[in-house]
């Protein structure tokens, strides 16, 4: 199923690229059923693993793949907002490669968690997914703004929304991600018995730092009108902290220290 998902993701990206060159993605959505089918197969890879393990698999490769699935789903949903379909050209093959990586590396140990910890874990994954998409939008915004400042408008900039619309969408997604990250931290405080236990203290501190960075950005936007490159830098900084908090911690514990 992972190979099928990868093939479908790549096909969807290729069809989307052809669509962006030849016609408007808002009127020609030939790629949409292809990527939906790819995401169904992607999700089934995880569902099959959970059935086999009789529990959730949220280890390093599984978390990467689930986050990639979320990014693909959110990017697809955002394609209905103006001309943001172009995200899929980057996101879809990336999601396909990560589900194949997960399938090829085998499944980890099942995570036996009650519903409270499952809620915390899913809030975290959805928050990371949302903020990852915000980071991608921010990078597109930075590239578009730079091209306009240099009067070097390329063909790829024409498939993006207007600068003001893209910036507005960026902060809408950041707000959603910030609320989800807040929910992640709150459920961690409420449901995790020792939030500052030795094996998760780094994750906790880095997540709080990311939350503070995003909060500062949103206050700066509201109070001082921060925008453009400054907003993108703060968004990328927050996402890097989250990558270190979640995937960096998992990588060290599970792949280097070999701890569950």
Secondary structure, DSSP 8 states (H G I E B T S, - for coil): -HHHHHHHHHHHHHHHHHHHHHS-TTT--HHHHHHHHHHHHHHHHHHHHHHHHTSB--SHHHHHHHHHHHHHHHHHHHTTSTTGGGHHHHHHHHHHHHHHHHHHH-----B---HHHHHHHHHHHHHHHHHHHHHHHHHHHHHHHHHHHTT---GGGGGS--HHHHHHHHHHHHHHHHHHHHHHHHHHHHH-TTTT-TTTHHHHHHHHHHHHHHHHHHHHHHHH---HHHHHHHHHHHHHHHHIIIIIHHIIIIIIS---
